[in-house]
């Protein structure tokens, strides 16, 4: 057997299985990362649907804050007269 034949045999018997094992070690975590990224994307898309009503809810919140502020001012006037 020539030197080239021995080198080819070593390549097939030793190096190729090592490279395949290393590739498997990289591809397993890569698939888990891909799955997690897909889950995050799906959650983000679902969240976008929930944000459509945000402007309407902000207007309602501003109205409630204004009502509370008006009530606090109406309450504070008589209380200040009683205290002082």
PDB file of N, CA, C and O in Angstrom:
ATOM      1  N   UNK A   1       0.854  -1.163   0.000  1.00  0.00           N
ATOM      2  CA  UNK A   1       0.000   0.000   0.000  1.00  0.00           C
ATOM      3  C   UNK A   1       0.904   1.230   0.000  1.00  0.00           C
ATOM      4  O   UNK A   1       1.912   1.279   0.704  1.00  0.00           O
ATOM      5  N   UNK A   2       0.527   2.201  -0.789  1.00  0.00           N
ATOM      6  CA  UNK A   2       1.369   3.385  -0.913  1.00  0.00           C
ATOM      7  C   UNK A   2       1.075   4.364   0.218  1.00  0.00           C
ATOM      8  O   UNK A   2       0.144   4.181   1.002  1.00  0.00           O
ATOM      9  N   UNK A   3       1.887   5.391   0.275  1.00  0.00           N
ATOM     10  CA  UNK A   3       1.719   6.436   1.291  1.00  0.00           C
ATOM     11  C   UNK A   3       0.384   7.157   1.119  1.00  0.00           C
ATOM     12  O   UNK A   3      -0.264   7.522   2.100  1.00  0.00           O
ATOM     13  N   UNK A   4      -0.022   7.358  -0.138  1.00  0.00           N
ATOM     14  CA  UNK A   4      -1.322   7.997  -0.403  1.00  0.00           C
ATOM     15  C   UNK A   4      -2.467   7.108   0.071  1.00  0.00           C
ATOM     16  O   UNK A   4      -3.452   7.613   0.609  1.00  0.00           O
ATOM     17  N   UNK A   5      -2.359   5.853  -0.111  1.00  0.00           N
ATOM     18  CA  UNK A   5      -3.408   4.920   0.313  1.00  0.00           C
ATOM     19  C   UNK A   5      -3.558   4.907   1.826  1.00  0.00           C
ATOM     20  O   UNK A   5      -4.674   4.872   2.345  1.00  0.00           O
ATOM     21  N   UNK A   6      -2.427   4.935   2.537  1.00  0.00           N
ATOM     22  CA  UNK A   6      -2.464   4.974   4.004  1.00  0.00           C
ATOM     23  C   UNK A   6      -3.086   6.293   4.477  1.00  0.00           C
ATOM     24  O   UNK A   6      -3.883   6.313   5.416  1.00  0.00           O
ATOM     25  N   UNK A   7      -2.716   7.378   3.824  1.00  0.00           N
ATOM     26  CA  UNK A   7      -3.290   8.686   4.182  1.00  0.00           C
ATOM     27  C   UNK A   7      -4.789   8.727   3.944  1.00  0.00           C
ATOM     28  O   UNK A   7      -5.535   9.264   4.763  1.00  0.00           O
ATOM     29  N   UNK A   8      -5.233   8.165   2.831  1.00  0.00           N
ATOM     30  CA  UNK A   8      -6.675   8.109   2.544  1.00  0.00           C
ATOM     31  C   UNK A   8      -7.410   7.236   3.547  1.00  0.00           C
ATOM     32  O   UNK A   8      -8.518   7.567   3.970  1.00  0.00           O
ATOM     33  N   UNK A   9      -6.799   6.124   3.929  1.00  0.00           N
ATOM     34  CA  UNK A   9      -7.412   5.236   4.912  1.00  0.00           C
ATOM     35  C   UNK A   9      -7.539   5.929   6.268  1.00  0.00           C
ATOM     36  O   UNK A   9      -8.580   5.837   6.919  1.00  0.00           O
ATOM     37  N   UNK A  10      -6.487   6.620   6.691  1.00  0.00           N
ATOM     38  CA  UNK A  10      -6.541   7.366   7.953  1.00  0.00           C
ATOM     39  C   UNK A  10      -7.614   8.451   7.872  1.00  0.00           C
ATOM     40  O   UNK A  10      -8.333   8.682   8.843  1.00  0.00           O
ATOM     41  N   UNK A  11      -7.725   9.111   6.733  1.00  0.00           N
ATOM     42  CA  UNK A  11      -8.744  10.144   6.543  1.00  0.00           C
ATOM     43  C   UNK A  11     -10.137   9.569   6.704  1.00  0.00           C
ATOM     44  O   UNK A  11     -10.981  10.163   7.376  1.00  0.00           O
ATOM     45  N   UNK A  12     -10.383   8.429   6.101  1.00  0.00           N
ATOM     46  CA  UNK A  12     -11.712   7.820   6.169  1.00  0.00           C
ATOM     47  C   UNK A  12     -12.027   7.233   7.538  1.00  0.00           C
ATOM     48  O   UNK A  12     -13.169   7.304   7.992  1.00  0.00           O
ATOM     49  N   UNK A  13     -11.043   6.661   8.191  1.00  0.00           N
ATOM     50  CA  UNK A  13     -11.297   5.951   9.444  1.00  0.00           C
ATOM     51  C   UNK A  13     -11.266   6.880  10.654  1.00  0.00           C
ATOM     52  O   UNK A  13     -12.012   6.654  11.607  1.00  0.00           O
ATOM     53  N   UNK A  14     -10.439   7.903  10.648  1.00  0.00           N
ATOM     54  CA  UNK A  14     -10.259   8.739  11.834  1.00  0.00           C
ATOM     55  C   UNK A  14     -10.871  10.136  11.659  1.00  0.00           C
ATOM     56  O   UNK A  14     -11.702  10.557  12.464  1.00  0.00           O
ATOM     57  N   UNK A  15     -10.469  10.828  10.637  1.00  0.00           N
ATOM     58  CA  UNK A  15     -10.807  12.236  10.500  1.00  0.00           C
ATOM     59  C   UNK A  15     -12.289  12.442  10.196  1.00  0.00           C
ATOM     60  O   UNK A  15     -12.926  13.291  10.819  1.00  0.00           O
ATOM     61  N   UNK A  16     -12.849  11.692   9.258  1.00  0.00           N
ATOM     62  CA  UNK A  16     -14.252  11.878   8.874  1.00  0.00           C
ATOM     63  C   UNK A  16     -15.191  11.635  10.056  1.00  0.00           C
ATOM     64  O   UNK A  16     -16.081  12.458  10.275  1.00  0.00           O
ATOM     65  N   UNK A  17     -15.048  10.551  10.837  1.00  0.00           N
ATOM     66  CA  UNK A  17     -15.948  10.385  11.988  1.00  0.00           C
ATOM     67  C   UNK A  17     -15.810  11.514  13.028  1.00  0.00           C
ATOM     68  O   UNK A  17     -16.798  11.920  13.640  1.00  0.00           O
ATOM     69  N   UNK A  18     -14.592  12.009  13.220  1.00  0.00           N
ATOM     70  CA  UNK A  18     -14.402  13.122  14.158  1.00  0.00           C
ATOM     71  C   UNK A  18     -15.130  14.363  13.656  1.00  0.00           C
ATOM     72  O   UNK A  18     -15.781  15.061  14.433  1.00  0.00           O
ATOM     73  N   UNK A  19     -15.022  14.636  12.371  1.00  0.00           N
ATOM     74  CA  UNK A  19     -15.706  15.792  11.798  1.00  0.00           C
ATOM     75  C   UNK A  19     -17.226  15.647  11.871  1.00  0.00           C
ATOM     76  O   UNK A  19     -17.930  16.624  12.127  1.00  0.00           O
ATOM     77  N   UNK A  20     -17.724  14.460  11.654  1.00  0.00           N
ATOM     78  CA  UNK A  20     -19.171  14.222  11.757  1.00  0.00           C
ATOM     79  C   UNK A  20     -19.637  14.413  13.199  1.00  0.00           C
ATOM     80  O   UNK A  20     -20.697  14.993  13.432  1.00  0.00           O
ATOM     81  N   UNK A  21     -18.869  13.940  14.154  1.00  0.00           N
ATOM     82  CA  UNK A  21     -19.230  14.124  15.568  1.00  0.00           C
ATOM     83  C   UNK A  21     -19.232  15.605  15.938  1.00  0.00           C
ATOM     84  O   UNK A  21     -20.138  16.069  16.631  1.00  0.00           O
ATOM     85  N   UNK A  22     -18.229  16.345  15.483  1.00  0.00           N
ATOM     86  CA  UNK A  22     -18.194  17.788  15.762  1.00  0.00           C
ATOM     87  C   UNK A  22     -19.365  18.508  15.112  1.00  0.00           C
ATOM     88  O   UNK A  22     -19.940  19.420  15.706  1.00  0.00           O
ATOM     89  N   UNK A  23     -19.718  18.114  13.914  1.00  0.00           N
ATOM     90  CA  UNK A  23     -20.855  18.719  13.225  1.00  0.00           C
ATOM     91  C   UNK A  23     -22.153  18.447  13.982  1.00  0.00           C
ATOM     92  O   UNK A  23     -23.002  19.331  14.095  1.00  0.00           O
ATOM     93  N   UNK A  24     -22.309  17.244  14.494  1.00  0.00           N
ATOM     94  CA  UNK A  24     -23.502  16.924  15.287  1.00  0.00           C
ATOM     95  C   UNK A  24     -23.550  17.740  16.573  1.00  0.00           C
ATOM     96  O   UNK A  24     -24.624  18.139  17.022  1.00  0.00           O
ATOM     97  N   UNK A  25     -22.384  17.985  17.164  1.00  0.00           N
ATOM     98  CA  UNK A  25     -22.353  18.792  18.391  1.00  0.00           C
ATOM     99  C   UNK A  25     -22.770  20.233  18.123  1.00  0.00           C
ATOM    100  O   UNK A  25     -23.305  20.892  19.015  1.00  0.00           O
ATOM    101  N   UNK A  26     -22.539  20.725  16.932  1.00  0.00           N
ATOM    102  CA  UNK A  26     -22.909  22.091  16.584  1.00  0.00           C
ATOM    103  C   UNK A  26     -24.371  22.165  16.131  1.00  0.00           C
ATOM    104  O   UNK A  26     -25.080  23.109  16.481  1.00  0.00           O
ATOM    105  N   UNK A  27     -24.817  21.188  15.366  1.00  0.00           N
ATOM    106  CA  UNK A  27     -26.159  21.240  14.799  1.00  0.00           C
ATOM    107  C   UNK A  27     -27.259  21.044  15.839  1.00  0.00           C
ATOM    108  O   UNK A  27     -28.345  21.603  15.689  1.00  0.00           O
ATOM    109  N   UNK A  28     -27.006  20.268  16.882  1.00  0.00           N
ATOM    110  CA  UNK A  28     -28.022  20.071  17.925  1.00  0.00           C
ATOM    111  C   UNK A  28     -28.400  21.380  18.610  1.00  0.00           C
ATOM    112  O   UNK A  28     -29.578  21.736  18.628  1.00  0.00           O
ATOM    113  N   UNK A  29     -27.441  22.105  19.170  1.00  0.00           N
ATOM    114  CA  UNK A  29     -27.779  23.400  19.775  1.00  0.00           C
ATOM    115  C   UNK A  29     -28.340  24.406  18.767  1.00  0.00           C
ATOM    116  O   UNK A  29     -29.188  25.229  19.110  1.00  0.00           O
ATOM    117  N   UNK A  30     -27.866  24.335  17.537  1.00  0.00           N
ATOM    118  CA  UNK A  30     -28.375  25.252  16.512  1.00  0.00           C
ATOM    119  C   UNK A  30     -29.864  25.029  16.266  1.00  0.00           C
ATOM    120  O   UNK A  30     -30.608  25.994  16.092  1.00  0.00           O
ATOM    121  N   UNK A  31     -30.301  23.802  16.247  1.00  0.00           N
ATOM    122  CA  UNK A  31     -31.731  23.513  16.065  1.00  0.00           C
ATOM    123  C   UNK A  31     -32.546  23.971  17.273  1.00  0.00           C
ATOM    124  O   UNK A  31     -33.669  24.448  17.110  1.00  0.00           O
ATOM    125  N   UNK A  32     -32.000  23.834  18.474  1.00  0.00           N
ATOM    126  CA  UNK A  32     -32.707  24.322  19.665  1.00  0.00           C
ATOM    127  C   UNK A  32     -32.822  25.843  19.643  1.00  0.00           C
ATOM    128  O   UNK A  32     -33.852  26.399  20.026  1.00  0.00           O
ATOM    129  N   UNK A  33     -31.770  26.509  19.198  1.00  0.00           N
ATOM    130  CA  UNK A  33     -31.802  27.969  19.087  1.00  0.00           C
ATOM    131  C   UNK A  33     -32.831  28.387  18.042  1.00  0.00           C
ATOM    132  O   UNK A  33     -33.582  29.339  18.253  1.00  0.00           O
ATOM    133  N   UNK A  34     -32.865  27.687  16.934  1.00  0.00           N
ATOM    134  CA  UNK A  34     -33.837  27.999  15.894  1.00  0.00           C
ATOM    135  C   UNK A  34     -35.267  27.838  16.417  1.00  0.00           C
ATOM    136  O   UNK A  34     -36.130  28.670  16.135  1.00  0.00           O
ATOM    137  N   UNK A  35     -35.516  26.772  17.175  1.00  0.00           N
ATOM    138  CA  UNK A  35     -36.846  26.557  17.753  1.00  0.00           C
ATOM    139  C   UNK A  35     -37.222  27.671  18.724  1.00  0.00           C
ATOM    140  O   UNK A  35     -38.357  28.146  18.720  1.00  0.00           O
ATOM    141  N   UNK A  36     -36.269  28.084  19.554  1.00  0.00           N
ATOM    142  CA  UNK A  36     -36.541  29.165  20.496  1.00  0.00           C
ATOM    143  C   UNK A  36     -36.794  30.485  19.765  1.00  0.00           C
ATOM    144  O   UNK A  36     -37.654  31.267  20.170  1.00  0.00           O
ATOM    145  N   UNK A  37     -36.054  30.728  18.701  1.00  0.00           N
ATOM    146  CA  UNK A  37     -36.265  31.942  17.915  1.00  0.00           C
ATOM    147  C   UNK A  37     -37.627  31.926  17.237  1.00  0.00           C
ATOM    148  O   UNK A  37     -38.290  32.960  17.163  1.00  0.00           O
ATOM    149  N   UNK A  38     -38.050  30.787  16.749  1.00  0.00           N
ATOM    150  CA  UNK A  38     -39.380  30.675  16.141  1.00  0.00           C
ATOM    151  C   UNK A  38     -40.471  30.921  17.175  1.00  0.00           C
ATOM    152  O   UNK A  38     -41.468  31.581  16.883  1.00  0.00           O
ATOM    153  N   UNK A  39     -40.286  30.395  18.383  1.00  0.00           N
ATOM    154  CA  UNK A  39     -41.255  30.638  19.456  1.00  0.00           C
ATOM    155  C   UNK A  39     -41.317  32.116  19.814  1.00  0.00           C
ATOM    156  O   UNK A  39     -42.402  32.656  20.025  1.00  0.00           O
ATOM    157  N   UNK A  40     -40.172  32.768  19.883  1.00  0.00           N
ATOM    158  CA  UNK A  40     -40.143  34.197  20.199  1.00  0.00           C
ATOM    159  C   UNK A  40     -40.828  35.008  19.105  1.00  0.00           C
ATOM    160  O   UNK A  40     -41.539  35.969  19.400  1.00  0.00           O
ATOM    161  N   UNK A  41     -40.624  34.633  17.860  1.00  0.00           N
ATOM    162  CA  UNK A  41     -41.269  35.326  16.752  1.00  0.00           C
ATOM    163  C   UNK A  41     -42.779  35.146  16.809  1.00  0.00           C
ATOM    164  O   UNK A  41     -43.526  36.102  16.601  1.00  0.00           O
ATOM    165  N   UNK A  42     -43.228  33.945  17.086  1.00  0.00           N
ATOM    166  CA  UNK A  42     -44.668  33.696  17.174  1.00  0.00           C
ATOM    167  C   UNK A  42     -45.278  34.502  18.323  1.00  0.00           C
ATOM    168  O   UNK A  42     -46.371  35.051  18.185  1.00  0.00           O
ATOM    169  N   UNK A  43     -44.577  34.573  19.447  1.00  0.00           N
ATOM    170  CA  UNK A  43     -45.074  35.378  20.568  1.00  0.00           C
ATOM    171  C   UNK A  43     -45.114  36.855  20.232  1.00  0.00           C
ATOM    172  O   UNK A  43     -46.051  37.554  20.619  1.00  0.00           O
ATOM    173  N   UNK A  44     -44.111  37.338  19.517  1.00  0.00           N
ATOM    174  CA  UNK A  44     -44.101  38.745  19.111  1.00  0.00           C
ATOM    175  C   UNK A  44     -45.231  39.071  18.162  1.00  0.00           C
ATOM    176  O   UNK A  44     -45.852  40.128  18.270  1.00  0.00           O
ATOM    177  N   UNK A  45     -45.500  38.176  17.238  1.00  0.00           N
ATOM    178  CA  UNK A  45     -46.603  38.393  16.299  1.00  0.00           C
ATOM    179  C   UNK A  45     -47.932  38.384  17.047  1.00  0.00           C
ATOM    180  O   UNK A  45     -48.810  39.192  16.746  1.00  0.00           O
ATOM    181  N   UNK A  46     -48.094  37.496  18.006  1.00  0.00           N
ATOM    182  CA  UNK A  46     -49.328  37.471  18.796  1.00  0.00           C
ATOM    183  C   UNK A  46     -49.472  38.742  19.617  1.00  0.00           C
ATOM    184  O   UNK A  46     -50.582  39.243  19.795  1.00  0.00           O
ATOM    185  N   UNK A  47     -48.370  39.264  20.116  1.00  0.00           N
ATOM    186  CA  UNK A  47     -48.404  40.484  20.910  1.00  0.00           C
ATOM    187  C   UNK A  47     -48.800  41.689  20.073  1.00  0.00           C
ATOM    188  O   UNK A  47     -49.474  42.588  20.576  1.00  0.00           O
ATOM    189  N   UNK A  48     -48.399  41.728  18.815  1.00  0.00           N
ATOM    190  CA  UNK A  48     -48.767  42.836  17.941  1.00  0.00           C
ATOM    191  C   UNK A  48     -50.279  42.941  17.834  1.00  0.00           C
ATOM    192  O   UNK A  48     -50.825  44.044  17.815  1.00  0.00           O
ATOM    193  N   UNK A  49     -50.955  41.813  17.764  1.00  0.00           N
ATOM    194  CA  UNK A  49     -52.416  41.821  17.704  1.00  0.00           C
ATOM    195  C   UNK A  49     -53.040  42.424  18.946  1.00  0.00           C
ATOM    196  O   UNK A  49     -54.105  43.036  18.873  1.00  0.00           O
ATOM    197  N   UNK A  50     -52.390  42.258  20.082  1.00  0.00           N
ATOM    198  CA  UNK A  50     -52.910  42.821  21.329  1.00  0.00           C
ATOM    199  C   UNK A  50     -52.691  44.321  21.417  1.00  0.00           C
ATOM    200  O   UNK A  50     -53.382  44.998  22.177  1.00  0.00           O
ATOM    201  N   UNK A  51     -51.753  44.849  20.664  1.00  0.00           N
ATOM    202  CA  UNK A  51     -51.427  46.269  20.754  1.00  0.00           C
ATOM    203  C   UNK A  51     -52.311  47.149  19.884  1.00  0.00           C
ATOM    204  O   UNK A  51     -52.216  48.374  19.954  1.00  0.00           O
ATOM    205  N   UNK A  52     -53.168  46.549  19.065  1.00  0.00           N
ATOM    206  CA  UNK A  52     -54.027  47.341  18.189  1.00  0.00           C
ATOM    207  C   UNK A  52     -54.982  48.236  18.972  1.00  0.00           C
ATOM    208  O   UNK A  52     -55.325  49.321  18.504  1.00  0.00           O
ATOM    209  N   UNK A  53     -55.414  47.808  20.142  1.00  0.00           N
ATOM    210  CA  UNK A  53     -56.379  48.563  20.934  1.00  0.00           C
ATOM    211  C   UNK A  53     -55.710  49.585  21.860  1.00  0.00           C
ATOM    212  O   UNK A  53     -56.404  50.273  22.609  1.00  0.00           O
ATOM    213  N   UNK A  54     -54.399  49.696  21.827  1.00  0.00           N
ATOM    214  CA  UNK A  54     -53.682  50.568  22.756  1.00  0.00           C
ATOM    215  C   UNK A  54     -54.091  52.037  22.657  1.00  0.00           C
ATOM    216  O   UNK A  54     -54.330  52.647  23.699  1.00  0.00           O
ATOM    217  N   UNK A  55     -54.187  52.639  21.482  1.00  0.00           N
ATOM    218  CA  UNK A  55     -54.594  54.059  21.437  1.00  0.00           C
ATOM    219  C   UNK A  55     -55.961  54.315  22.072  1.00  0.00           C
ATOM    220  O   UNK A  55     -56.148  55.317  22.762  1.00  0.00           O
ATOM    221  N   UNK A  56     -56.903  53.422  21.841  1.00  0.00           N
ATOM    222  CA  UNK A  56     -58.242  53.566  22.435  1.00  0.00           C
ATOM    223  C   UNK A  56     -58.160  53.468  23.963  1.00  0.00           C
ATOM    224  O   UNK A  56     -58.811  54.233  24.675  1.00  0.00           O
ATOM    225  N   UNK A  57     -57.366  52.534  24.451  1.00  0.00           N
ATOM    226  CA  UNK A  57     -57.229  52.379  25.903  1.00  0.00           C
ATOM    227  C   UNK A  57     -56.511  53.571  26.524  1.00  0.00           C
ATOM    228  O   UNK A  57     -56.821  53.956  27.651  1.00  0.00           O
ATOM    229  N   UNK A  58     -55.553  54.162  25.806  1.00  0.00           N
ATOM    230  CA  UNK A  58     -54.864  55.343  26.329  1.00  0.00           C
ATOM    231  C   UNK A  58     -55.819  56.532  26.441  1.00  0.00           C
ATOM    232  O   UNK A  58     -55.751  57.290  27.409  1.00  0.00           O
ATOM    233  N   UNK A  59     -56.704  56.698  25.462  1.00  0.00           N
ATOM    234  CA  UNK A  59     -57.691  57.777  25.536  1.00  0.00           C
ATOM    235  C   UNK A  59     -58.608  57.575  26.737  1.00  0.00           C
ATOM    236  O   UNK A  59     -58.929  58.530  27.445  1.00  0.00           O
ATOM    237  N   UNK A  60     -59.027  56.337  26.964  1.00  0.00           N
ATOM    238  CA  UNK A  60     -59.887  56.038  28.110  1.00  0.00           C
ATOM    239  C   UNK A  60     -59.140  56.321  29.417  1.00  0.00           C
ATOM    240  O   UNK A  60     -59.718  56.866  30.358  1.00  0.00           O
ATOM    241  N   UNK A  61     -57.858  55.952  29.476  1.00  0.00           N
ATOM    242  CA  UNK A  61     -57.047  56.201  30.671  1.00  0.00           C
ATOM    243  C   UNK A  61     -56.904  57.694  30.929  1.00  0.00           C
ATOM    244  O   UNK A  61     -56.997  58.135  32.075  1.00  0.00           O
ATOM    245  N   UNK A  62     -56.679  58.474  29.877  1.00  0.00           N
ATOM    246  CA  UNK A  62     -56.576  59.927  30.037  1.00  0.00           C
ATOM    247  C   UNK A  62     -57.879  60.514  30.566  1.00  0.00           C
ATOM    248  O   UNK A  62     -57.854  61.422  31.397  1.00  0.00           O
ATOM    249  N   UNK A  63     -59.021  60.006  30.093  1.00  0.00           N
ATOM    250  CA  UNK A  63     -60.316  60.493  30.571  1.00  0.00           C
ATOM    251  C   UNK A  63     -60.500  60.150  32.048  1.00  0.00           C
ATOM    252  O   UNK A  63     -60.994  60.979  32.812  1.00  0.00           O
ATOM    253  N   UNK A  64     -60.121  58.965  32.454  1.00  0.00           N
ATOM    254  CA  UNK A  64     -60.251  58.561  33.862  1.00  0.00           C
ATOM    255  C   UNK A  64     -59.349  59.425  34.742  1.00  0.00           C
ATOM    256  O   UNK A  64     -59.755  59.841  35.827  1.00  0.00           O
ATOM    257  N   UNK A  65     -58.132  59.696  34.281  1.00  0.00           N
ATOM    258  CA  UNK A  65     -57.206  60.530  35.048  1.00  0.00           C
ATOM    259  C   UNK A  65     -57.778  61.930  35.213  1.00  0.00           C
ATOM    260  O   UNK A  65     -57.686  62.519  36.291  1.00  0.00           O
ATOM    261  N   UNK A  66     -58.369  62.466  34.146  1.00  0.00           N
ATOM    262  CA  UNK A  66     -58.982  63.804  34.232  1.00  0.00           C
ATOM    263  C   UNK A  66     -60.142  63.802  35.213  1.00  0.00           C
ATOM    264  O   UNK A  66     -60.289  64.747  35.988  1.00  0.00           O
ATOM    265  N   UNK A  67     -60.967  62.767  35.198  1.00  0.00           N
ATOM    266  CA  UNK A  67     -62.089  62.679  36.149  1.00  0.00           C
ATOM    267  C   UNK A  67     -61.594  62.590  37.584  1.00  0.00           C
ATOM    268  O   UNK A  67     -62.154  63.231  38.473  1.00  0.00           O
ATOM    269  N   UNK A  68     -60.561  61.810  37.817  1.00  0.00           N
ATOM    270  CA  UNK A  68     -60.004  61.675  39.165  1.00  0.00           C
ATOM    271  C   UNK A  68     -59.412  63.006  39.622  1.00  0.00           C
ATOM    272  O   UNK A  68     -59.583  63.400  40.775  1.00  0.00           O
ATOM    273  N   UNK A  69     -58.719  63.695  38.723  1.00  0.00           N
ATOM    274  CA  UNK A  69     -58.136  64.989  39.081  1.00  0.00           C
ATOM    275  C   UNK A  69     -59.228  65.995  39.429  1.00  0.00           C
ATOM    276  O   UNK A  69     -59.093  66.741  40.399  1.00  0.00           O
ATOM    277  N   UNK A  70     -60.304  66.024  38.653  1.00  0.00           N
ATOM    278  CA  UNK A  70     -61.408  66.943  38.954  1.00  0.00           C
ATOM    279  C   UNK A  70     -62.043  66.610  40.295  1.00  0.00           C
ATOM    280  O   UNK A  70     -62.356  67.508  41.077  1.00  0.00           O
ATOM    281  N   UNK A  71     -62.234  65.329  40.563  1.00  0.00           N
ATOM    282  CA  UNK A  71     -62.799  64.927  41.854  1.00  0.00           C
ATOM    283  C   UNK A  71     -61.883  65.291  43.006  1.00  0.00           C
ATOM    284  O   UNK A  71     -62.361  65.689  44.068  1.00  0.00           O
ATOM    285  N   UNK A  72     -60.595  65.165  42.823  1.00  0.00           N
ATOM    286  CA  UNK A  72     -59.645  65.500  43.884  1.00  0.00           C
ATOM    287  C   UNK A  72     -59.670  66.997  44.161  1.00  0.00           C
ATOM    288  O   UNK A  72     -59.593  67.421  45.314  1.00  0.00           O
ATOM    289  N   UNK A  73     -59.779  67.796  43.105  1.00  0.00           N
ATOM    290  CA  UNK A  73     -59.842  69.256  43.298  1.00  0.00           C
ATOM    291  C   UNK A  73     -61.127  69.631  44.015  1.00  0.00           C
ATOM    292  O   UNK A  73     -61.106  70.472  44.914  1.00  0.00           O
ATOM    293  N   UNK A  74     -62.244  69.023  43.635  1.00  0.00           N
ATOM    294  CA  UNK A  74     -63.519  69.317  44.311  1.00  0.00           C
ATOM    295  C   UNK A  74     -63.483  68.883  45.779  1.00  0.00           C
ATOM    296  O   UNK A  74     -64.090  69.540  46.625  1.00  0.00           O
ATOM    297  N   UNK A  75     -62.804  67.824  46.085  1.00  0.00           N
ATOM    298  CA  UNK A  75     -62.704  67.345  47.464  1.00  0.00           C
ATOM    299  C   UNK A  75     -61.740  68.210  48.273  1.00  0.00           C
ATOM    300  O   UNK A  75     -61.980  68.468  49.453  1.00  0.00           O
ATOM    301  N   UNK A  76     -60.683  68.645  47.663  1.00  0.00           N
ATOM    302  CA  UNK A  76     -59.652  69.389  48.392  1.00  0.00           C
ATOM    303  C   UNK A  76     -60.153  70.758  48.852  1.00  0.00           C
ATOM    304  O   UNK A  76     -59.743  71.249  49.904  1.00  0.00           O
ATOM    305  N   UNK A  77     -61.038  71.373  48.065  1.00  0.00           N
ATOM    306  CA  UNK A  77     -61.544  72.700  48.454  1.00  0.00           C
ATOM    307  C   UNK A  77     -62.273  72.664  49.776  1.00  0.00           C
ATOM    308  O   UNK A  77     -61.892  73.400  50.687  1.00  0.00           O
ATOM    309  N   UNK A  78     -63.307  71.847  49.934  1.00  0.00           N
ATOM    310  CA  UNK A  78     -64.022  71.797  51.228  1.00  0.00           C
ATOM    311  C   UNK A  78     -63.141  71.304  52.376  1.00  0.00           C
ATOM    312  O   UNK A  78     -63.300  71.758  53.510  1.00  0.00           O
ATOM    313  N   UNK A  79     -62.226  70.394  52.104  1.00  0.00           N
ATOM    314  CA  UNK A  79     -61.353  69.898  53.182  1.00  0.00           C
ATOM    315  C   UNK A  79     -60.452  71.007  53.676  1.00  0.00           C
ATOM    316  O   UNK A  79     -60.222  71.138  54.878  1.00  0.00           O
ATOM    317  N   UNK A  80     -59.941  71.808  52.754  1.00  0.00           N
ATOM    318  CA  UNK A  80     -59.077  72.905  53.186  1.00  0.00           C
ATOM    319  C   UNK A  80     -59.855  73.930  54.008  1.00  0.00           C
ATOM    320  O   UNK A  80     -59.296  74.528  54.927  1.00  0.00           O
ATOM    321  N   UNK A  81     -61.137  74.145  53.696  1.00  0.00           N
ATOM    322  CA  UNK A  81     -61.959  75.059  54.496  1.00  0.00           C
ATOM    323  C   UNK A  81     -62.184  74.484  55.904  1.00  0.00           C
ATOM    324  O   UNK A  81     -62.184  75.222  56.889  1.00  0.00           O
ATOM    325  N   UNK A  82     -62.375  73.161  55.986  1.00  0.00           N
ATOM    326  CA  UNK A  82     -62.599  72.570  57.293  1.00  0.00           C
ATOM    327  C   UNK A  82     -61.361  72.603  58.164  1.00  0.00           C
ATOM    328  O   UNK A  82     -61.449  72.783  59.379  1.00  0.00           O
ATOM    329  N   UNK A  83     -60.220  72.430  57.546  1.00  0.00           N
ATOM    330  CA  UNK A  83     -58.972  72.388  58.304  1.00  0.00           C
ATOM    331  C   UNK A  83     -58.419  73.783  58.586  1.00  0.00           C
ATOM    332  O   UNK A  83     -57.578  73.978  59.463  1.00  0.00           O
ATOM    333  N   UNK A  84     -58.897  74.701  57.847  1.00  0.00           N
ATOM    334  CA  UNK A  84     -58.338  75.854  58.145  1.00  0.00           C
ATOM    335  C   UNK A  84     -58.344  77.197  57.956  1.00  0.00           C
ATOM    336  O   UNK A  84     -57.517  77.905  58.532  1.00  0.00           O
TER     337      UNK A  84
END
